[in-house]
Amino acid sequence: MVKKLKAAIIGCGGIAFEKHFPALSKLNELEMVAFCDIIVDKAERAAAKHGAIGAKSYYDYREVLKDVTIDVIYVCTPNDSHAEISIAAMESGKHVMCEKPMAKNAAQAQAMLEAARRTGKKLSIAYQNNFRPDSRYLQQICDNGELGDIYFAKAHAIRRRGVPTWGVFLDQEKQGGGPLIDIGSHALDLTLRMMNNYAPKCVLGTAFNKLSRKENAANFWGPWDPEKFTVEDSAFGFITMQNGATVILESSWALNSLDTLEAKTTLCGTEGGADMRNGLRINGERLGRMYETTIDMSVGGVDFFEGSEESPSDLEARMWLDCILHDTEPLVKPEQALVVTQILEAIYESSRTGKAIYFD
């Protein structure tokens, strides 16, 4: 009988219950044996619903890390504790899957990468949009060179009114930012991956607190409290890479725009282009004529039977487990996630200072 990997989840909030617990429950090679949250009731509820027989609940993550039988830690806490917990977990001999963004700031993300190298433990960041069917198909197109040299791109993360009013999302101290570090992070990660370009040269950015000041504003999750809204409501970046390629990053939780896209990318290359606006569309020219093709991403099923395609969260969980079991590299590498965090931080710094930020 193959020994199952033992997992502990630190942070039993919405992302754990909605994403990680359901996905991990489907993995036969893993069992969840420990759950930790500063609100102990959440940890106890998670252990009762998703834990293996004898699963334990904790208040202090340090107590979890003392358990030498645990193989892998899932960090699902607010951004300001990602680095602290991830580094301690790797130093205690555990592999780490950390929720995005990698950390609250670039220095913390760098420390996480150094800890992974120092300890030899695997570290990955949970950018699950890379595991969507359209993302994986577009990745193959890019890797095959069908778009040529991708020299211009847009990273889309625009909500018209989608301000998360629960938890600590609006807390600058806990999160380090608002929509830019939250959903903009996904869009930028996706775009840089498609371009296979992680060498930024210069960043110019702006961040706004315009609609966040409104009382009783319309919002998908109900009105927010302007006094507690201490992060930006929208932010935008103009990023040039060392090879001259350019990326425009747009992010908002609240913006008076009908052009709403989230965790999507637009790519323009020398041989063709692609976007995720209405499905996955590829464009280019062939035999002296321009063409546009929409890729059908449906599996195509049989009446009365469900297909077998995994959800992005399920695929992320399985591929991460496979890289631990077979000692291979994760799809989302910490070196790549670090660059995403560095660029996000540069956008915030540029907005504060009114200056372009240059990378060495």
Secondary structure, DSSP 8 states (H G I E B T S, - for coil): ----EEEEEE--SHHIIIIIHHHHHT-TTEEEEEEE-SSHHHHHHHHHHH--TT-EEES-HHHHHT-TT--EEEE-S-GGGHHHHHHHHHHTT-EEEEESSS-SSHHHHHHHHHHHHHH---EEEE-GGGGSHHHHHHHHHHHTTTT-SEEEEEEEEE-SB----STTTT-HHHHS-SHIIIIIHHHHHHHHHHHT---EEEEEEEEE-SGGG-TT---TT----GGG--S-SEEEEEEEETTS-EEEEEEESB-S-S---EEEEEEEESS-EEE-SSSEEEEEEETTEEEEEEE-------TT-------HHHHHHHHHHHHHHTT---SS-HHHHHHHHHHHHHHHHHHHHSS-EE--
